Amino acid sequence: MFAARVSSPKQFEIIDIDMPVAQDGQCLIKLERWSVCGSDIRHGYGPVYAEEEYPMRLGAPCHETVGTIIESKSDKFNEGQRVIVLPGRETGALVEYMAGQEDRMVALPDEGTSEEWLMCQPSGTVLYSVQQAGTVLGKSVIVMGQGSIGLSFTAICARAGARQVIAVDPLDNRLAFAKRFGATHTINPAKENLDEAVNEITKGEGAEISIEAAGFPDTLNNALKHVAKWGKVIIFGIQGGLPGDMTPVNMGSFLAKMPTIIPTVGAVSGDAVSHIENMVELKQRGWWDPGEMATHTKKFDDIKAAYDMYENYEDDVVKVVLST
């Protein structure tokens, strides 16, 4: 079967490896779609590591994938079912076949395309994060960053009854998505003064819930700066690209607001899939379709072009999907 990995800085290689064997409690899945995540860029493809770090582990960097079960040794899943599957630690998702653990798989409905259901994986992790903050009903919310994660926060908070959803991003096309997904206000900090805009919208109070969804030092500090006093800050974006990277924090604005800090990583919550299952059910009943974020599709052989597109924000990309 084929498998891809980063062979050197900014380069992929596609090689032939042995097909995995499903053990008890596992399913053998033929993968069909793979999606590039910002963390794949920031912590895999993007940085230049020491020479001995290459080639990277097989199938990396990628963790968003969907496929069809061709052999089941699980009581929970059947052959022919389409599933989202989370890779284990040994290999990433950039492989043709995967032996998936039943507690890391999510069954999908028969209708719809693989691309649209695959988007429930990143949006499901956001659903988990929003739940950690308690109710957003009637609250003012600001979301720093409007990539697929930030857009998911915007859509979910808007549908969960937030009074205000303020979307912040330097790319106008992503702000247009945010408006369509339910943002009440959009701010492009490359074109307008962020501090003045937030103060005007929130009447100088700041947002009751402030969300960092981009993983950059300025978005983290702006999330801390523009939260209301005693508000909540959800930190989703992973800071830094290389091991040992540190992020400076403006302690003055942080301490002045005295917020509750909520770091969230659904994948290590102890339950890796229930939030994704919930997102699948919400999409199925028409609550919101995260599949709208899949703006581009490329063939698996064009993997480098896909990762370059995502890293460089080419062609108004929001989410790029690889297909067989």
Secondary structure, DSSP 8 states (H G I E B T S, - for coil): -EEEEEEETTEEEEEE-------TTEEEEEEEEEE--HHHIIIIISS---GGG-S--TT-S--EEEEEEEEE--SS--TT-EEEE---SSS-S-BSEEEEEGGGEEE--SSS-HHHHHTHHHHHHHHHHHHHT---TT-EEEEE--SHHHHHHHHHHHHTT-SEEEEE-S-HHHHHHHHHHT-SEEE-TTTS-HHHHHHHHHTTS-EEEEEE-S--HHHHHHHHHTEEEEEEEEE-S---SSTT------HHHHHHH--EEEE--GGGSS-SSHHHHHHHHHHHTTS--GGGGEEEEEEGGGHHHHHHHHHTTGGG-SEEEEE-
